[in-house]
């Protein structure tokens, strides 16, 4: 029998491919003003850790305060490419609402983890041990109507509100959770480089990848004496390394 989720809510965020560090797009006021959305890390996978999400809000000092804090199924939705129709981007299972806004856990393990464009630490207000991010090409459209209005979160089950339209949307959320299974990024070993044996030779993809890795290691060795280095290759953010000066904290995007 499918699992019955007692508490379900829809969360509207900015739009992104990976939610693992690249910039997000959307109509939210802070994004329109050119600021960085803290939801950019909502689906960042941390080995042995939790997923941590922020929820855009009108007046960031007010974090979500549902009747119950634990055991939520949160369905994240976003306008396609930031301005298009609403699509489902993923979900959190067994999510917990925190007491206010908390600096992301990366700051404990990596004190010089990057900060936003205003020099503030990235924060979160929801955490979960299981999450699923739907690939861009598979994200289904969804119709919420005008029920969310200007709110970034819509509680449809488990928050002491029982209107018929909430029950209908709860069934939609339940169906989405049953449709998609949670997954984690696969770790693969790099293939060995093939030799040319004296014949005319052209670089294979494997060889190019190996050259890239060697170049990254070389640059990291050159920078590490003066800079704290963060590898951002997986984040598709426009650069490979984030170098933070150990004295001045000036950032280099390499």
N, C-alpha and C positions, 0 to 999 in steps of 0.2 A: 504494500500500500504506500502511495506517495506520502511524504512527510507533510504534516499540517503545520503551517507556520502561524503561530498565535499573534505575532506582531509584524506588520508589514508597512513599509513607508516608501514613497518615491522621493528621490533627491535630485534636484536639478543643479548641474554644474556647468562649467565651461567645457568646450569641446577639445579633445586631444586624441591622438592615435594611441599612445601608450600610457599616459598618466604616470610616467616614470622619470620626470624631470624636464621634458620639453614644454615649451610655452603652450598655454591654453588660449582658446578664442571664445568669444561670446559677447552677449549684450549687457552683461553685468556692468554696473557703473565703474567699478575699479578697473576692469579690463578695457573699457572704452576710454578711460583716462590714461591708458598705457601702462598701468601697473601689472605686476605679475600675480596671477591667481595661485593661491596656496594649494588649490586642488590639483596642481600639476603633478603631485606625488601620490595621488589617491590610490594608485594600484602598483606602487613600488614594492617589489618583492624583496623581503629581507630574510635571509636564511635563518631558520630557527626563531623568527620573530613574528610580529603581527603586522597587519595592514593598518595604516592610519590615514584617515580621510578628514578633510575639512569641508564644510558646507557653506557656500556663499550665503551671506545674510545681509539684510538691511540693518545697518548698525552693527558692526562686527563685534561690539562688546556684548551682544546678546547671543549666547550659544543656544542651540535647541534644548528644550526642556520637556520631553515627553513624560507622561505619567509614570511609565516604567522605563528604566534605563537599559535593561539587558534583553538579550534574546530577540533581536530584531533582524528581519530580512529587509535589507535596504537595496532598492532597485535604483541604480544611478542612470539618469537620463540626461540628454544634452541635445542642443540644436545642432544639426548636421553642419559641419564646417563653421560652427559658431553662430550662424544666422538662418540655417535651413530648418526643415521639419524636425520634430523631436524624435530621437532614436534612443534605444536602450543600449548603454555602453557596457554595463556589467552589474555585478551585485556583490554585497557583503552578506555573509551568513553568520548568525549568532553574534551580531554586532552589539557593541555597548556604547552608549552616549556618555562621554566624560563630563566631569564637573567643570565646565568652562573650556577655555582654549589652552592647550598644552604644547610646548615646543616639541617638535618631532624627536623620536628616540635616537635618530642619527647623531644628534648633538652630544649624546653621552659617549657613544663609541667613536665618533669623529668630531672632536670639538670645533674644527674649522670647516665643518660642513657649510655649504654655500648659504648665503642669506638673500633675501629678496631685493628688489631694486631700491627699496627704502632703507636697506640695512637691517631689517628685522628678521628674526628667526622664523622659519616656516613652522606653522602650527597645525594642530588637528583637534577635532572635538568628537570623533568617532573612531573606534578601533574594532578589529575583528581578526580571528585566526584563520578564516577561510574567505576567499574572494575569487571572483571569476571576471576576467576582462574579455569581452566579446571582440573578435577581430573586426576591423573596420568594415570589411565587405559583407559581414554577416549580421550587422546590427539591425534589428528590426525596428520599423517605425512604431510609434505608439501615440495614441490620442488621449490626452488628459482632460480636454475641454478647458473651461475657464476656472476649474476648481483650485488650481494652485495660485492663480492671480499673481501677486508679486512675491509670494513666499517661495523660498528654495526647497521647502520640504512639505510633503503631503502625507499625513498619517491616514492609512485606509483600513487598518485593522489593529486593535489592541491599544487604542488610546481613548477609550470610553466615548467614541462617536460611532453611531450605527446607521447613518443615512444609507439608503439603498445604493446610491452611486458609489459610496465607499466600498460596499460589499462587492460590487461589480469590478472595481479596480483591484480589490484584494485578490479576486480570482485570477485577474490578468497577471498580477505579480506572482501568485502561486504557480501559474502555468509556466512563467518564464524560468523560475527556479527549477522546475522539473525538467525543463527543456535543456538547460545548459549545465554541464558538470564543471566543478572547480578543477583547475589545473595549475601546475607550476612550471616555470621555464625549464627547458631541458638543458642539461650540460653535455656538451659534445667535445670530443678530442679533435684537435686539428690534424688533418691528414698529412702524411709525409710528402716531402717535395720529390718529384720524379726527375731523374737525370736524363740528359739528352743523348748520352752515349756518342757524342761527336757529330750527330746529325743536326741539320738546321733546327733551331729550337725557338719556341715562342713561350712566353710566360703563361703558365696556367693560372687559374683562379687561386689554387692552393698556394702557388709561389708568390703571387701578388699579396695574398693575405699574410704570408710569412714575412715578406718585406715590410708590410705595414706594422706588424707586431714588433719587428726589430727596430723600426724607426721610433715607435712609441717608447720602447725600453730605453733607447739611446737618449731621447729628449728628457725622459724622466730622470735618468742618471745625471744629466747636466743641470737640471733644475732643483733637484731634491735638497741640495745644500742650503739654498736660500728660500725655497718655497715649500709649502704643504701642497701635496699633489692629490687630486681626485680624478679617477678615471671616469670620463663621461661618454665613452664611445657608444654604450648601449642606449643612451638617452636620446640620440638623434636631435641634439640641441644646437647643432651648427659648429661644434668644436669637439676635440677629442679629450683634452685635458683641461682641468680647472686648476690653475696654480695661484696660491694665495701667499703673498709675501709674509714671511715669519715676523717681520718687524713692523711694516706699515699696513699690513692686511690688504694691500692693493691686489686686485684680481687680474690674472691674465687668462684669456681664452685662447688656448693653443690648438 
